[in-house]
Amino acid sequence: MNDNRFERIEATTVQVAQTINNAGSAPTVDPAVAGLALLETDQYALAARRFEEALGMRPADARVHFWRAVALLQGRRPRRHSGETLDRVTAHLRAARELPEARVLHALIIEDHQQMRRRSATPPADVLELVLRITSESAELIRRHVPARETRMWSALESRQDERRAR
C-alpha cells in the first residue's frame, strides 16, 4: 500500500515537473523575498547573492541595501570582519541611510570596532533614539544576525524588544 502511494507521488511530481518545463518558464520569485528567506535560515552567502540580484533590478531600493549589509556580516560581529568586507557593508548602509535601521546598524558597527581598539564608544544620543523609530522586526533582525552584545546599540535594541514584549 505504501509503495502505491509513493508511486502516485512520484508520478504526480513528474507531471508537475513536465508541466513547468512545457510552460517555458517556472514561476518567478522576487530575489529580495528569496534573500530574506535565506537570511532567516542563516544562509548568508546565498542571501547576499539574491539581494545583489534584486539590486540589479532595483538599485535604489534602500531595504534591499540594508538586508544585503546584514547578509554580508554573515551572522558574526562586525569586528570579526576584514576592512574590505566592512567597506562593502558600509557602502550598502550609506545607500540605505534614509532607513533608521541602517543608521542604527552603522552605529553598532562603529561602536563594535571602537571597543575592539579599547576606545570609548558611546553612540550619540540621537543615534540611540533611532532605535525607537525602527520596527520591531528590524530590531530583531539586527539582534539575531549581528551578535555584538557588548555594545550599547545592541543593548538598546534588546531593551526595546523587551519593552515591546512587556506591552
N, C-alpha and C positions, 0 to 999 in steps of 0.2 A: 504494500500500500504506500509506504513512504517513497519507494522507487518511482512509482507512478507520479506522485506529487512533484518529485524533483524533475522528472522528465517533462511535465507540463510547465514547470517554472522555467526550465532551460529552453523549451520551445517558445514560450512567451518572450523570454529575453532575446532570443534570436530574432523573433518577429519585430520587436521594438527596435532592435539594432538595424535591421534591414529597412524599416520604415524611416528611421532617422537618416540612414545612408542614402536612401532613394529620394528623400526630400531635398537633398542637395546641401543642406547645412543644418547643424544642430542648433537648438535654441541658444541665443547669446545671453551671457550673463555679464552684467556691468563689472568690469575688473575691480572697481573700488569695493563693491559688495563682496566679491570673491576675496579681495585682500583683507577685508575686515573679518571674514570667516576664518581665514588662515591665521590672522593675528590672534584671534580668540583661542586657537589651538596651538599657539606658540610656534607656528611655522614661519619664523621671521623672514628668512631669505625669500621664500615663496611669496609671502605677503608683500615684501618690498618690491618684488618684480611686478606683481599685479598692480600695485599703486603707481609704479613707474609707467605701466601700460595705460592706466587711467589718466595720468598726467599728460601722456601723449595725445589723448583725446580732449582733455580739459586742462590745459597748462596753468590756468589761473585759479583752479579750484583750491581754496585755502584748506578745506577739510582734508583733502587728499594729501596735500603737502604735510599737514600735521600728522596724519596717520603714517605716512612714509617715514617721517622723522622718528616716530615711535618704533616702527619696524626695524629701522637701521640700528637702533640701540640694542636690538636682539635680546631683550629681557635682562640685560646687565646694566649695572650702574654706570653712569657716564664716565667716571674716572678710569674705568677699565678699558676704555677705547682709545685708539690711536688719534692723534691730532687730525689726521686725514678724514677719519670717519666722523669725528665731531664737527669738522668743517662742513661735511655734506649734510649732517643733521641740522646744523645751524642755518645753512642756506635754505633748507626747507622750512624751518621755523620762521625765518625772515619773510619768506614768501607767504606765510600764514599769519603774519603779525597782527592782522585785523582780529584774529581769534584770541580771546583772553587765555585759553588753554595753551596756545602756542607760546605766549609770553610767560606763562607760569612754568612750562617745561623748560624754556630757555633759561629762566632764572634758576631753576633747580639744577640744571647742568653747570651753570657758572658757580653756584654755591658748592656743589659737589667737588668741583676742581679746586676751588679755593681751600676747602677743608683738607684736601689731599696735600696741599702745599703748606698746611698748618697756618693758614691765614684766617683771620676773622672774616666771616662771610655772612653777614646778616642781610637778607634781602630788604630792599626798601619797603616801607610801609605800604606804598601804593601798589607794589607788586604783590605783597601778601594779601591785600584787599581784592586783587583779581581772582583769588581762589574762590571768593564768594560769588563771583559772576559766572563761573563755569558750571556746566551741567554736572549733575552727579555722575552721569555716565563717563564724561571726560575725566573727572577727578578719579574715578575708579580705574579707568584705562591707564592713566599715568601711574597711579599707585601700583597697579598689578604688573605693568611691564617695565617700569623704571625703578628698581628697588634701591633707592638711596635714602634709607630710613633715618639716617643721622642728620639729614638736612632739615632746616626749618620749613622749607617749602613742602617737603614730603609730609612733615608733621602737621602743617596747616591743612593739607589735603586730607589727611587721616582724621583730624579733628572735625573738619567739615562733614565728612562722611558719617562720623559718629553722631554729630548734631542732627543730621537728616534722618538717621535711623531712629533717634530718640523721639522724633516728631510723630 
